[in-house]
């Protein structure tokens, strides 16, 4: 299975101590260079910074066609654009992406996307975490993850919690 990730699924899960869920669910995660640079430049307190530099199952790969990235930058940020283009180039089974506009572009281009909350639902279904609610609450409290009340309720319902 080929899985490409944008920044937010890695940083959010790292912030709440759940980054290993990505390895358990998908094996290897591929990130484009823009995502790697976003996470590793500057501030040492970025959750996931050490992990993307040291974990062997997170691999960095450049996009082959930067002009496709340039086309998307008018709509979305560089990291999201590179993640989408890399997912297309690798014919990825899944793109991990949370940003609303990025998700709209990825969907328009025919990619299968999953966000952090989708990762939690799958992880609970596989018995990797006992509760989606506790991790969602940590995401909100620790990582300042934004989730509407309606979506929060929908996710709890989907998780049978």
Secondary structure as GFF3:
##gff-version 3
##sequence-region A 1 161
A	DSSP	beta_strand	3	5	.	.	.	ID=ss1
A	DSSP	alpha_helix	7	15	.	.	.	ID=ss2
A	DSSP	alpha_helix	20	26	.	.	.	ID=ss3
A	DSSP	beta_strand	29	31	.	.	.	ID=ss4
A	DSSP	alpha_helix	33	40	.	.	.	ID=ss5
A	DSSP	alpha_helix	49	54	.	.	.	ID=ss6
A	DSSP	beta_strand	58	60	.	.	.	ID=ss7
A	DSSP	alpha_helix	66	72	.	.	.	ID=ss8
A	DSSP	alpha_helix	78	89	.	.	.	ID=ss9
A	DSSP	beta_strand	94	96	.	.	.	ID=ss10
A	DSSP	alpha_helix	100	108	.	.	.	ID=ss11
A	DSSP	beta_strand	113	114	.	.	.	ID=ss12
A	DSSP	alpha_helix	116	125	.	.	.	ID=ss13
A	DSSP	alpha_helix	132	143	.	.	.	ID=ss14
A	DSSP	alpha_helix	149	158	.	.	.	ID=ss15
###
